[in-house]
Amino acid sequence: MIWVGTCGFGRRQADAFRDLQAVETQETFYRPVSVERARRWRSAAPESFTFTVKASQFITHPSSSPTYRRSGRVIPADERDAYGGFQDTLPVREGWQATRAVAEALRATVVVFQCPSSFGPTPSNVAALYRFFEAISTDCVKAWEPRGPWPSHLVAKACEDLGLVHAIDPFAAEPATYGLAYFRLHGSPPGPRLYRHTFTDEELRRLRAICAEYDDAYAMFNNVTSHDDAMRLRTLLEGLPERA
């Protein structure tokens, strides 16, 4: 099965529910979302529609990250070091509890943990990563997107040890895990315009071929033209038989 969707609602929710197969929630990364609101999203979507959830930045990102401007939270100076990095701290545990509650309300299939590029493979970071994932439980697939200088063999080992799927942009590198693929298509590479890149027909055909190499795959567009590009990929996939 290949699920085609967007990271966030590229248009109105009604358009996403009509045209796409999946959406990765983005608001859950910036700030906690109430269970009641998540239930409204689930009830508004078709039964067959798939939600995935981007985990709270309180888990992954330090409070110095510019993304905290959208957190709606004023963090006292003496608490700032407790955020992010998969630390064993109250803010990180709060971030996970909020993420898991929304994932359950949405009946989400995947939770995505996107790390900042500053989170590299230092001994302390590796220890924190293992401690966090060994401590949590969820029925969702756990997809990890490391963006720092992680060698592929370390990513593969961590994913194998912790039961993670390596989330990645397939135009940047190959995933270090097999079976299920979770692709987050940021627009660049292949294009020099970062998130403003619109995928060409040839790039979408290449993406279709990449997805077909896996038992199951998520193709989640995260560029400005995400909704349109996702619809174009769906059109290309109409002639591709679904995999069991």
Phi, psi and omega per residue, in radians:
M1 nan 2.407 3.056
I2 -2.086 2.045 3.083
W3 -1.670 2.263 -3.139
V4 -1.974 2.229 -3.122
G5 -2.806 -2.852 -3.085
T6 -2.283 2.719 3.008
C7 -1.537 1.789 -2.980
G8 1.520 2.893 3.097
F9 -1.431 1.897 -3.133
G10 -1.204 -0.382 3.078
R11 -2.411 -2.728 3.055
R12 -1.101 2.646 3.108
Q13 -0.980 -0.725 -3.121
A14 -1.046 -0.640 3.120
D15 -1.180 -0.729 3.122
A16 -1.108 -0.773 -3.121
F17 -1.135 -0.530 -3.137
R18 -1.407 -0.693 -2.929
D19 -1.749 -0.413 -2.959
L20 -2.025 3.064 3.119
Q21 -1.880 -0.320 -3.023
A22 -2.749 2.705 2.995
V23 -2.443 2.355 2.983
E24 -1.637 2.048 -3.114
T25 -1.154 2.362 3.129
Q26 -1.843 -0.555 -3.119
E27 -1.040 -0.538 3.133
T28 -1.114 -0.383 3.078
F29 -1.289 -0.756 -3.010
Y30 -1.356 -0.712 -3.059
R31 -2.658 2.737 3.087
P32 -1.091 2.427 3.086
V33 -1.927 2.382 -3.101
S34 -1.215 2.630 3.091
V35 -1.077 -0.664 3.137
E36 -1.062 -0.723 3.125
R37 -1.175 -0.729 3.103
A38 -1.064 -0.684 3.109
R39 -1.126 -0.592 3.085
R40 -1.161 -0.693 3.073
W41 -1.055 -0.781 -3.107
R42 -1.131 -0.723 -3.102
S43 -1.245 -0.446 3.133
A44 -1.396 -0.340 -3.081
A45 -1.566 2.681 3.016
P46 -1.040 2.671 -3.118
E47 -1.019 -0.588 -3.095
S48 -1.435 -0.126 -3.096
F49 -1.246 2.473 -3.068
T50 -1.919 2.280 3.009
F51 -1.850 2.450 2.871
T52 -2.129 2.778 -3.000
V53 -2.202 2.267 3.013
K54 -1.496 2.156 -3.042
A55 -1.157 2.693 -3.109
S56 -0.993 2.434 3.055
Q57 -1.159 -0.312 3.077
F58 -1.064 -0.433 3.121
I59 -1.399 -0.739 -2.882
T60 -1.852 -0.595 -2.960
H61 -1.895 2.450 3.059
P62 -1.187 2.742 -3.099
S63 -1.175 -0.221 3.075
S64 -1.350 -0.157 -3.134
S65 -1.133 2.413 3.118
P66 -1.084 -0.312 3.119
T67 -1.148 -0.320 3.129
Y68 -1.241 -0.191 3.069
R69 -1.095 -0.411 -3.141
R70 -1.747 0.187 -3.069
S71 -1.374 -0.348 -3.073
G72 1.213 0.395 -3.034
R73 -2.321 2.328 3.001
V74 -1.689 2.039 -3.051
I75 -1.769 2.106 3.096
P76 -1.028 2.611 -3.067
A77 -1.012 -0.630 -3.083
D78 -1.374 -0.025 3.122
E79 -1.956 -0.092 -3.003
R80 -1.107 -0.610 -3.098
D81 -1.262 -0.154 -3.091
A82 -1.508 -0.072 -3.086
Y83 -1.689 2.482 3.001
G84 1.398 -3.136 3.067
G85 1.188 0.300 -3.136
F86 1.004 0.507 -3.088
Q87 -1.226 2.769 3.075
D88 -1.551 1.293 -3.068
T89 -2.337 2.881 -3.137
L90 -1.073 -0.807 3.129
P91 -1.066 -0.667 3.120
V92 -1.164 -0.745 3.105
R93 -1.135 -0.659 3.077
E94 -1.087 -0.754 3.121
G95 -1.050 -0.708 3.125
W96 -1.207 -0.737 3.136
Q97 -1.054 -0.725 3.116
A98 -1.172 -0.706 3.134
T99 -1.126 -0.825 -3.107
R100 -1.117 -0.683 -3.130
A101 -1.099 -0.734 3.117
V102 -1.198 -0.723 3.125
A103 -1.036 -0.713 3.121
E104 -1.175 -0.702 -3.140
A105 -1.150 -0.597 3.139
L106 -1.485 -0.140 -2.972
R107 0.929 0.801 -3.100
A108 -1.169 2.666 3.135
T109 -1.734 -0.431 -3.068
V110 -2.437 2.452 2.914
V111 -1.975 2.233 -3.067
V112 -1.826 2.193 3.098
F113 -1.897 1.760 -3.132
Q114 -1.685 2.175 -3.116
C115 -1.703 2.637 3.026
P116 -1.281 2.804 -3.138
S117 -1.125 -0.352 3.130
S118 -1.298 -0.233 -3.132
F119 -1.540 1.564 -3.099
G120 -1.697 3.114 -3.036
P121 -1.457 0.900 3.057
T122 -1.333 2.766 3.118
P123 -0.965 -0.713 -3.128
S124 -1.188 -0.663 3.119
N125 -1.198 -0.716 3.103
V126 -1.089 -0.763 3.123
A127 -1.085 -0.722 3.126
A128 -1.151 -0.702 3.127
L129 -1.055 -0.833 -3.141
Y130 -1.128 -0.769 -3.115
R131 -1.064 -0.746 -3.105
F132 -1.120 -0.929 -3.041
F133 -1.246 -0.466 3.067
E134 -1.288 -0.316 -3.079
A135 -1.659 -0.385 -3.042
I136 -1.657 2.814 3.060
S137 -2.429 2.473 3.109
T138 -2.871 2.652 3.060
D139 -1.429 -0.162 -3.124
C140 -1.372 2.669 2.904
V141 -1.141 2.423 3.109
K142 -1.826 1.982 -3.135
A143 -1.860 2.273 -3.081
W144 -2.014 2.200 3.103
E145 -1.992 1.561 3.048
P146 -1.341 2.322 -3.139
R147 -2.057 0.068 3.054
G148 -1.534 -2.956 -3.070
P149 -1.415 1.092 -3.124
W150 -1.580 2.101 3.041
P151 -1.100 2.563 -3.054
S152 -1.058 -0.577 -3.107
H153 -1.229 -0.552 3.071
L154 -1.250 -0.667 3.072
V155 -1.097 -0.790 -3.131
A156 -1.080 -0.726 -3.129
K157 -1.165 -0.794 3.140
A158 -1.079 -0.745 3.135
C159 -1.116 -0.727 3.126
E160 -1.160 -0.770 -3.106
D161 -1.166 -0.625 -2.979
L162 -1.863 0.018 3.118
G163 1.219 0.712 -3.105
L164 -1.837 2.708 2.964
V165 -1.796 2.349 -3.128
H166 -1.413 1.868 3.074
A167 -1.453 2.364 -3.036
I168 -2.832 2.772 2.952
D169 -1.455 2.030 -3.048
P170 -1.183 -0.261 3.067
F171 -1.443 -0.161 3.111
A172 -1.683 -0.723 -3.109
A173 -2.923 2.919 3.084
E174 -1.454 2.542 3.066
P175 -1.170 2.691 -3.136
A176 -1.585 0.028 3.134
T177 -2.135 2.897 -3.039
Y178 -2.210 3.013 3.092
G179 1.525 -1.396 3.094
L180 -1.806 2.308 3.094
A181 -1.990 2.423 3.035
Y182 -2.156 1.815 -3.077
F183 -1.771 2.211 3.054
R184 -1.955 1.959 -2.960
L185 -1.709 1.725 -3.009
H186 -1.485 -0.109 3.130
G187 1.703 -0.500 3.116
S188 -2.594 2.284 -0.161
P189 -1.091 2.797 0.343
P190 -1.617 -0.206 -3.010
G191 -1.722 2.730 -3.135
P192 -1.421 -0.039 -3.013
R193 -1.730 0.264 3.129
L194 0.941 -2.298 -3.025
Y195 -1.217 -0.190 3.118
R196 -1.444 -0.077 -3.121
H197 -1.192 2.328 2.990
T198 -1.813 2.238 -3.067
F199 -1.206 2.375 3.093
T200 -1.376 2.906 3.094
D201 -1.053 -0.688 -3.131
E202 -1.139 -0.706 3.113
E203 -1.142 -0.651 3.105
L204 -1.207 -0.625 3.063
R205 -1.144 -0.669 3.092
R206 -1.132 -0.710 3.117
L207 -1.105 -0.709 3.097
R208 -1.026 -0.749 3.141
A209 -1.160 -0.661 3.116
I210 -1.126 -0.818 -3.130
C211 -1.051 -0.630 -3.097
A212 -1.172 -0.251 -3.135
E213 -1.378 -0.163 -3.057
Y214 -1.941 2.714 3.102
D215 -1.043 -0.809 3.082
D216 -2.474 2.662 -3.115
A217 -2.637 2.498 2.947
Y218 -1.852 2.265 3.056
A219 -2.025 1.733 -3.001
M220 -1.963 1.958 -3.067
F221 -1.450 2.374 -3.084
N222 -2.292 0.674 3.125
N223 -2.054 3.056 -3.064
V224 -1.069 -0.664 -3.126
T225 -1.703 0.623 -3.026
S226 -1.013 -0.794 -3.070
H227 -1.115 -0.832 -3.130
D228 -1.117 -0.737 -3.141
D229 -1.140 -0.676 3.102
A230 -1.110 -0.714 3.108
M231 -1.126 -0.673 3.119
R232 -1.148 -0.680 3.097
L233 -1.145 -0.702 3.104
R234 -1.022 -0.697 3.109
T235 -1.079 -0.731 3.109
L236 -1.128 -0.593 -3.072
L237 -1.377 -0.156 -3.083
E238 -1.033 -0.531 3.134
G239 -1.606 0.051 -3.105
L240 -1.741 2.105 -3.132
P241 -1.123 2.473 3.098
E242 -1.222 2.577 3.103
R243 -1.696 2.625 -3.126
A244 -1.161 nan nan
